[in-house]
Amino acid sequence: MYYDVIIIGAGPAGLSAGIYSARGGLKTAVFEKAIVGGQITVADEIENYPGFEEALSGFELTQKMHDQAERFGVEFIDEEIIAMGVDGLCKIVETDSGKYRAKSVILCTGAYPRKLNVPGEERFTGRGVSYCATCDGALYRDKIVAVVGGGDSAIEEALFLTRFAKKVYVIHRRDELRAQKIIQERAFANPKMEIIWDSVVQQIKGENRVESLELVNRKTNEVSDLEVDGVFIYVGILPNNKLFESRIELDSGGFVITDEHMHTTIPGVYAAGDIRTKVLRQVVTATSDGAIAAWSAEKWIIENHDALEVERAK
């Protein structure tokens, strides 16, 4: 099967890219091995996406994007891509069912937070367990929350959460933070913040939502319960880059390096959303990336029309 554009991943970036690509008249396929919508589907409430006065779930939001993409003619293929290659200007992706060819590919494979892998974490994800204070912080106004981690991201997000929560605990496995000194000073000076040293979360408890954390002190082995309404986990973020990590230029964290047009180091291959190097990973920035990537792919296909048609005819 031959397409103008193949999009790998059906999160907000991939869905947005599909809408713009198909609406531009390009034959477009979106490959998704799991759930259309990606990780955002587990979010109970999204209230910072423009255009919706009332909060809606991640599933509802991405389902609207999916339906819009289908209306413009995007073909959704629920197969896992196991290999990707380049033949001249032509791109080839392979699944267990066969090979697909395209003029351009947009990588929207996303990233995922490093997890604690403790009991209750998966069960309460989206119901008190979060990996994004910017996304969910406002849901915890006048409540008690915990942040797990001690690096820049953890402490910066903990400081952000003090705008809403009445109390923010920082749980850190060591006896000193890894965050920059200036960020540490702000944390120590904030009356809403309290740091619990030398401790790790060994269980997240609750009935329907998070109610408490079971902590263990690494020095004394003392076990205690900490009552909280939510927990934000910041122990790292990992890119989904295994499919192409040896082919495309990545930064030190394994994220795809692009220019402002979302172009990677391979002609006709673009990246959008959380998989690429960027300062903010939100639904709104992912959809923006997807729109730019699709627009750029369309321009590239037009500019290389004659050469692409010669290769297609081979």
Legacy VTK file of the C-alpha trace (Angstrom):
# vtk DataFile Version 3.0
C-alpha trace
ASCII
DATASET POLYDATA
POINTS 314 float
0.000 0.000 0.000
1.295 3.462 -0.890
0.452 6.658 1.000
1.410 10.270 0.767
1.879 10.464 4.534
2.220 7.787 7.192
1.849 8.960 10.781
3.196 6.723 13.533
1.213 7.218 16.732
-2.359 8.376 17.363
-1.953 10.676 20.322
-2.909 14.361 20.046
0.119 15.105 17.821
-0.637 12.250 15.446
-4.349 13.035 15.300
-3.675 16.703 14.597
-1.145 15.780 11.907
-3.714 13.441 10.372
-6.387 16.143 10.289
-4.107 18.664 8.588
-2.605 16.131 6.203
-5.880 14.623 5.013
-7.586 18.001 4.846
-4.725 19.066 2.574
-5.689 16.343 0.124
-2.943 13.858 1.015
-3.625 10.149 1.294
-2.936 9.632 4.978
-2.641 6.636 7.288
-2.213 6.715 11.060
-0.702 3.649 12.707
-1.457 3.001 16.374
-0.640 -0.263 18.145
-2.524 0.593 21.348
-5.320 3.050 22.135
-6.168 5.977 19.862
-5.529 9.081 21.930
-2.398 7.871 23.661
-1.577 8.435 27.328
-3.905 11.401 27.681
-6.904 9.043 27.526
-6.355 8.124 31.194
-6.907 11.725 32.354
-10.261 12.201 34.076
-10.329 15.945 33.473
-8.656 18.294 31.010
-9.569 21.910 31.634
-6.741 23.830 29.931
-7.330 22.856 26.300
-8.663 25.919 24.440
-12.247 25.945 23.261
-13.930 23.879 25.980
-15.545 25.849 28.787
-16.218 22.718 30.812
-13.542 20.153 31.637
-13.668 16.940 29.648
-11.819 13.657 29.893
-8.773 12.809 27.816
-10.774 10.081 26.114
-13.547 12.494 25.139
-11.121 15.059 23.763
-9.094 12.642 21.674
-12.227 10.850 20.471
-13.392 14.159 19.014
-10.013 14.511 17.288
-10.262 10.946 15.973
-13.768 11.491 14.579
-12.659 14.737 12.930
-9.664 12.981 11.335
-11.880 10.184 10.013
-14.259 12.751 8.542
-11.386 14.132 6.475
-10.481 10.647 5.251
-7.649 9.532 7.533
-7.204 5.766 7.515
-6.499 4.278 10.953
-4.483 1.064 10.997
-4.208 -0.831 14.289
-0.937 -2.586 13.549
2.389 -2.277 15.330
5.237 -1.015 13.185
8.271 -3.216 13.781
10.720 -1.623 11.328
11.195 1.589 9.403
13.538 2.264 6.504
14.281 4.583 3.622
14.619 3.692 -0.065
15.797 6.827 -1.822
13.147 9.428 -1.058
10.560 6.725 -0.344
9.852 5.702 3.266
9.023 2.097 4.146
7.346 0.891 7.339
6.860 -2.773 8.149
4.327 -4.518 10.368
3.574 -8.173 10.982
1.006 -7.881 8.197
3.316 -6.489 5.515
5.090 -3.413 4.238
3.698 0.048 3.588
5.344 2.791 1.544
4.963 6.550 1.828
6.396 9.774 0.510
6.664 11.205 4.008
6.540 9.937 7.594
5.603 11.856 10.745
6.842 10.353 14.005
4.387 10.888 16.847
5.445 8.025 19.095
5.461 10.136 22.251
7.212 9.668 25.535
6.256 8.154 28.827
7.066 9.006 32.434
9.383 6.723 34.336
7.203 5.009 36.895
7.745 4.024 40.498
6.307 0.560 39.800
4.650 0.312 43.189
1.222 -1.123 44.085
-1.590 1.343 43.392
0.303 3.456 40.858
-1.322 2.027 37.758
-4.729 1.667 39.386
-4.910 5.327 40.413
-3.314 6.897 37.350
-5.697 9.695 36.395
-7.425 9.370 39.773
-4.895 10.993 42.022
-1.673 9.794 40.416
-0.329 12.292 37.903
2.874 12.947 36.015
2.082 16.526 35.008
1.493 19.363 37.469
0.841 21.831 34.646
-1.950 19.554 33.405
-3.589 18.672 36.706
-2.396 21.117 39.361
-5.533 23.265 39.307
-7.612 20.205 40.228
-5.992 20.199 43.680
-6.935 23.661 44.882
-6.852 23.773 48.716
-5.892 20.106 48.877
-2.825 18.186 50.044
-0.479 16.695 47.465
2.910 15.012 47.315
5.652 15.223 44.720
8.089 12.343 44.322
11.566 13.318 43.126
14.400 15.684 43.855
15.580 17.070 40.524
14.834 20.359 38.795
11.525 19.192 37.323
10.241 17.773 40.601
11.022 20.888 42.651
9.862 23.345 39.982
6.560 21.483 39.678
6.211 21.298 43.453
6.624 25.077 43.595
4.004 25.402 40.852
1.607 23.237 42.857
1.823 25.606 45.838
-0.254 28.036 43.777
-3.202 25.684 44.241
-2.612 23.150 47.018
-2.621 24.140 50.678
0.259 21.734 51.371
2.893 20.157 49.146
5.138 17.367 50.406
8.294 16.528 48.474
9.379 12.925 48.963
13.035 12.352 48.143
15.056 9.190 48.488
18.237 11.018 49.515
19.236 13.559 52.159
19.820 16.370 49.687
18.084 17.580 46.539
19.559 17.344 43.057
17.819 20.511 41.849
19.747 23.698 41.149
20.601 25.703 44.270
18.395 28.652 43.355
15.406 26.330 42.925
16.193 24.635 46.247
16.306 27.995 48.002
12.856 28.872 46.689
11.541 25.517 47.903
13.043 25.871 51.382
11.590 29.360 51.666
8.066 28.363 50.630
5.856 27.907 53.711
3.546 25.497 51.901
6.318 23.012 51.131
7.753 20.292 53.337
10.474 17.859 52.293
10.469 14.285 53.538
14.067 13.093 53.308
15.547 9.621 52.788
12.145 8.153 51.927
10.503 6.244 49.112
6.905 5.420 48.264
6.253 1.713 48.526
2.469 1.775 48.061
-0.261 4.154 46.922
-3.503 3.581 48.803
-7.141 4.506 48.413
-10.630 3.312 47.564
-11.723 5.113 44.402
-8.984 7.774 44.446
-5.632 8.313 46.108
-6.001 8.740 49.868
-2.539 8.059 51.280
1.023 6.983 50.547
2.894 4.283 52.394
6.444 5.519 52.896
9.573 3.773 54.082
12.609 5.586 55.432
15.702 4.173 53.714
17.929 4.805 56.743
15.712 3.647 59.591
13.355 1.274 57.682
10.481 2.961 59.501
7.163 2.635 57.652
4.583 5.439 57.817
1.409 6.578 56.071
1.071 10.070 54.611
-2.461 11.282 53.892
-2.668 13.101 50.540
-5.269 13.848 47.886
-2.866 13.317 45.012
0.701 12.427 44.106
2.810 13.803 41.260
5.670 11.569 40.129
8.834 13.121 38.665
11.513 10.478 38.419
12.274 10.911 34.718
10.692 10.770 31.260
11.566 8.273 28.554
11.096 8.681 24.773
9.492 6.003 22.608
12.381 5.974 20.153
13.346 2.308 19.704
11.921 2.173 16.206
14.298 4.780 14.819
16.949 5.578 17.454
19.839 4.470 15.234
18.639 6.427 12.178
17.728 9.909 13.382
19.679 12.481 15.362
18.635 12.475 19.016
19.536 14.648 21.972
21.259 13.293 25.070
17.927 12.198 26.504
16.960 10.240 23.398
14.435 12.756 22.076
14.282 13.609 18.366
15.954 16.831 17.316
13.903 18.838 14.796
13.951 22.302 13.321
11.028 24.713 13.700
9.293 22.950 10.802
9.435 19.609 12.707
11.904 18.242 10.119
14.326 15.585 11.375
17.731 14.836 9.875
16.112 12.556 7.270
14.482 14.330 4.283
10.726 13.876 4.397
10.668 12.538 7.953
9.157 14.728 10.664
8.570 14.434 14.395
5.810 15.974 16.487
4.659 15.939 20.074
6.388 14.526 23.116
8.937 12.504 21.137
10.818 15.608 20.068
13.105 17.915 22.031
10.922 20.674 23.502
10.364 22.729 26.638
6.666 22.022 27.234
4.808 18.734 26.757
1.077 19.469 26.725
-1.866 18.463 24.540
-1.989 21.941 23.020
1.716 21.921 22.084
1.399 18.411 20.671
-1.467 19.407 18.384
0.497 22.463 17.284
3.510 20.287 16.448
1.286 17.910 14.490
-0.220 20.710 12.419
3.224 22.135 11.584
4.608 18.694 10.717
1.725 17.936 8.335
2.021 21.362 6.687
5.776 20.877 6.285
5.314 17.374 4.866
2.827 18.689 2.317
5.275 21.409 1.220
8.114 18.883 0.973
6.009 16.500 -1.140
5.051 19.309 -3.517
8.666 20.459 -3.842
9.862 16.906 -4.573
6.853 15.800 -6.629
8.677 14.762 -9.803
11.406 12.773 -8.028
8.847 11.070 -5.780
6.679 10.045 -8.731
9.685 8.530 -10.506
10.494 6.441 -7.441
6.882 5.413 -7.012
6.788 4.134 -10.584
9.777 1.818 -10.039
LINES 1 315
314 0 1 2 3 4 5 6 7 8 9 10 11 12 13 14 15 16 17 18 19 20 21 22 23 24 25 26 27 28 29 30 31 32 33 34 35 36 37 38 39 40 41 42 43 44 45 46 47 48 49 50 51 52 53 54 55 56 57 58 59 60 61 62 63 64 65 66 67 68 69 70 71 72 73 74 75 76 77 78 79 80 81 82 83 84 85 86 87 88 89 90 91 92 93 94 95 96 97 98 99 100 101 102 103 104 105 106 107 108 109 110 111 112 113 114 115 116 117 118 119 120 121 122 123 124 125 126 127 128 129 130 131 132 133 134 135 136 137 138 139 140 141 142 143 144 145 146 147 148 149 150 151 152 153 154 155 156 157 158 159 160 161 162 163 164 165 166 167 168 169 170 171 172 173 174 175 176 177 178 179 180 181 182 183 184 185 186 187 188 189 190 191 192 193 194 195 196 197 198 199 200 201 202 203 204 205 206 207 208 209 210 211 212 213 214 215 216 217 218 219 220 221 222 223 224 225 226 227 228 229 230 231 232 233 234 235 236 237 238 239 240 241 242 243 244 245 246 247 248 249 250 251 252 253 254 255 256 257 258 259 260 261 262 263 264 265 266 267 268 269 270 271 272 273 274 275 276 277 278 279 280 281 282 283 284 285 286 287 288 289 290 291 292 293 294 295 296 297 298 299 300 301 302 303 304 305 306 307 308 309 310 311 312 313
